Amino acid sequence: MQAHFMAIAIGFILDRAIGDPPNWPHPVRWIGTLISKCTAVLNNGRARVLKGAGMLFIVVFIVTAIVLAIVWSAYQLHIAVGIVVEAILIAIGLAQKSLRDAALDVYEPLAADDLEEARKKLSWIVGRDTDTLQEGGIARGAIETVSENTADGITSPLFWAFLFGAPGLWMYKAVNTLDSMIGYKDDRYREFGKFSARADDVLNFIPARITGFLILVFMKNEGGIPLGKRFVGWSKDARNHPSPNSGFLEAATAWQLGVTLGGKSTYRGTESVRPEIGPGLRPLQAADIKLTIVQMHMASFAFWMLMTIIGVIFYAIA
């Protein structure tokens, strides 16, 4: 158990400080290749829901089994080797630095009034159309991405790492990658990706809510709204979001910053309107992107500390 906690701590720090090296052959790409090949074979004909469930099982089993074998073999060599290998696998599965860098790539040109470059960099991290967005719309896209991915890319993987080590983290990453690739409600994936989308919702359910609560408690209250009112607004707005989990992140961010998120976006020319969330005390601006990055770091650290404390208490009692 002590080695397990040490591996998580080292992995968390490595990801924060170093992140993924450039041109790194990231395992998520390999998972994506496996998903693409399975999809090409299975996503056709009848019984697509069952075929999608079968692919979910196959991908998760393969990924988890490989990571489990690597971690087990490393610990068999020596406990220090096991800690280092597990820490590296955990670090690779987290996204603190990459998420920060992606947001800063949008913030820097936006703060310099280079809207064209800011739109271009935003298009790399969001699916919406960015060609006509102004400062507020660009900032909203970056803020929503950082907020949502604080759970998807950091605290949810950490949650499953604390429960099951690096194999648990990569089990989550496999499901999350499946959801991002086939968890759509269009004609092509509505049936085939149904189980993957539901599995991702289940795995994110607890960590998303804990993370949103930590944002409310630890992030600086930029809007000057009392905690009780922010908590009520957060709880209400989170349930208006189309995602059962992302709303708890975005609503927490909106209420802490005192701004409005959600609203109108376009995807390949098709307009999409989501309910607006947050108090809307002021318009969004470039500086809010940096505030959201700080929020991501603070919430991630608080989550890691909370899980560590709970784990130590549980270990002491057991």
N, C-alpha and C positions, 0 to 999 in steps of 0.2 A: 504493500500500500504506500509506504514512504517513497519507494522508487517510482511508483506510478505518479504521485503528486509532484515529485521532483522533475519527472519528464514533462509533465504538463507545464510547470513553471518555466522550465528552460525553453520549451517550444513556444510559449506565449511571448517570452522576451525576444527570442530569435526572430519571430515574425514581426514584432514591433520594430526591431532595430534594423533587420536586414531585408525581410520580405523575400520575394521570389527573385533570384538572380535573372538578369536579362537572358532571353533565349533558353531558359530552363525548360527541359522536357517535362512539363507539369503533368502529374498523373490524371488530372481532370480531363486533359485532352485524350488520354488513352481510354478513360471511361466513356468519353463522348464518341470515340471511334467504335467502341464495343456497342454502344447504344445505337449508333447509326446503322451498323451492320445487322443487328438484330431487328431493327425497325424495317429495314428493306426487305427482310425475309418474312416477318410476321404481320406487318400492318397492311393486310389485304384480306379480301374475302369475308367470310362470316366469323362470328364469335370473336370480334376484335377486343371486346372487354376482357375476355378470358385470356386471349393471347397477350394483351398488355400486362395483365397480372402475372402471367408466366414470365414475361421478359423482366418485369420488376424483380421477381424472385431470382432469376438467373443472374442478372447484373449485380444485385446486392450480395448474393452468395459468393460470386467469383471475387468481387472486390474485397469483401470482408475476410474471406478465406486466405487470400494472398497476403493481406496486411497482418492477419493473425499469425500466419506461418513465419513471416519476416520477424515480427516482434518476439515470438516464442523462440525462434532460433537464436536471435541476438541475446536474449536473456540466458539461454543455455550456455553460451560462450562465457559470459561474465556479466554480473549485474551492471557494471559500468557501461559495458557495450550495449546492453539492453536499454539503459536509460538514454544514452546518446541516440541510438537508432529510433526509439519511440519518440524522443523529443523532436528529431528531424521530421518524422512523419506527421507529428502534430503541427509543427511550424508550417509545413507545406500546405496543410489543410486549413490554415487560418488566412485572413485577408486584411489585417490592420494596415500594413504599409501600402499595399496595392490599392486599397480603397482610399486611403489618404492621398496618395499620389494622383490617382485618377480625378479626385475632386479638386485638388490644387491645379491640375492641368486646365480645368475649367475656370477656376477662380482667378488665376493670374491674368489671362487675357481679358476677362470680364472686368476686373478691377482697373485694367489699363484702357478700358473703353474700346477694346478690339472685339466687337461683337461677332464678326465673321469667324475669327479664330475660336472664340468661346463656343459658338454654335457647332463648329467642327469637332471640338474636343468633347462636347456634350453628346454628340451623335455617336461617339464611340462607346458610351456607357448606358444609353437609354434607347428604347425602341421607338419613341415618338419622333415625329417630324420636328426638326430644329431650325429649318431655313429662315423662318420669319419671326422667331422668338426675340423678344426684347430682354432687357436686364432681369426683370422680375420672372419671366418665364424660364430663362436660362438658369437662374438661381434656384427656382422651384425644382427643375429637373434634377439638378445636382444634389440638392438637399434631400429630396425624396429618395434618390438612389442611395445616398450614404445612410440615411435613416433606416430604410428597409434592410439594407445589407449589413447593418450592425448586428442584426440577428442572423440572417442567412449566412453571412461570411465569417462571423466571429463567435457570438455567444451561443448559438445553437450547436455548432461543432464542438465548442468547449463543453457544453452541457453533456453531450454524448461521450466526449472524451473522459469526463469525470466519472461517468457511469461504467464505461467499458474500455477505456484506454484508446489508443490509436485505432484499433479495429472498430470501435464504436464511432469515432469521428469519421472514419472513411465509409462506414455504413451510411451515416447521414449524408456525406458528400455524394455518394452514389445515388441516393434517393433525390437529393436536391438537384443534381445534374439531370436526372431523368425528368423531373418536373420542369426544369428550364428548357428542355429540348422537346418534350412531347406532351407537357401538361397544359395544352391549349384547348379552348372550347370551339375550335373551328371544325369544319367537316372532316378534315384529315385526321385529327387527333382526339376529337371529342370522346370517342369510345375507347380507342387504343390507349390513351394517356390517362384515363379516368383513375385507375388505381394508383398510378405514380403521383398524380396531383393530390389525391386524398392522403397518401402516405406522407407526403411532404407537409401537408397541413397538420397531421398528427404529430410528427416529429418536431415541428416548430411551435406547437401549442404552448407548452410551458415556458421555454426560454424566451419567446417573444413577449409574453406578458411580464415576466420578471424583468426583462431588459427595459421595457417601457416604463415600468414602475421605478427602476433605478434612474432612468433619465429624469423623471419628475423629481426625484429626491436629491440627486447629486449634481445635476446640471444647473448652472446659474440661471436664475429666473429673470430673463431679459425683459419680460412684459410687466413685471411688478404685480402680477395677479396672485392673490393668496393661494396657498397650497390646496386648501379644501376646494376652492372653485376650480383650480386647475385639474384636480383629481376627478371631479364630477364631469368636467368638460372632456377630459381624456377618455373616461369610461364611455361616455355617450358617443363621441365622435369616432372612436375606434370601431364601434359596431356599425357605423354607417359606411365604412370602407368595404369595397367589394371583396377584399382578401380577409379571411378570418384571423390572420395573424399580423400582416403588414400594418393594418390600421392601428395597432397598439404601439408601433414604433413611430409612425408618421404623426399620429395624434399627439403623442408625448412631445415630439419635436416642435410641432406647431404651437402647443400651449406654453412650452418653455420659452420659445422665441417671441411669442405674442403675434404670430403671423397666421396667414391662411395658406394651406396646402390643398391639393386636389383641384377640382374644377375641370376646365376644358383642355383637351389635348387632341392632336390629330396623329393618326397612324396610317402612313401610306395614303394620305389624303382623306381618310375617313375620320370624321369627328367622333370623339369619345368624351362623354361628360361624366365625371365622378362627383359625388357629393363633396362640397367644400368642408374642410375641417380646420379647427383652430379659431381663436378669437378675432383675428384680422385687425389688430390694433394699428398696424403700419404696413406699408408695402414691402415686399421682399427686395433685397439688394445683395450685391456681391459679398459683402462682409458676412452675411448670414451663412455662407458656405463654410467659412473658416470656423464660425461658431459651432456648426454642425460637426465638423471634424473634431473639435475639442470635445464635444458631447459624445461622439463615438468612442474616443479614447477613454474618457472618464467612465462611461457606462461599461465598456469592456473590462477595464481594470476592476471596477466595483463588482462586476459579475464574477470575474476570476477569484477575487478575494472572498466573496460570499460562498461560492462553491467550495473553495478550499477550507473555509471555516466549518461549513456543514460537514464536509468529508472528514476533517480532523475530529470533530465531535462524535460523528458516527463511528469512526475507527476506535476512539477512546472508549465508547460505551460497549462496542462489540468485543 
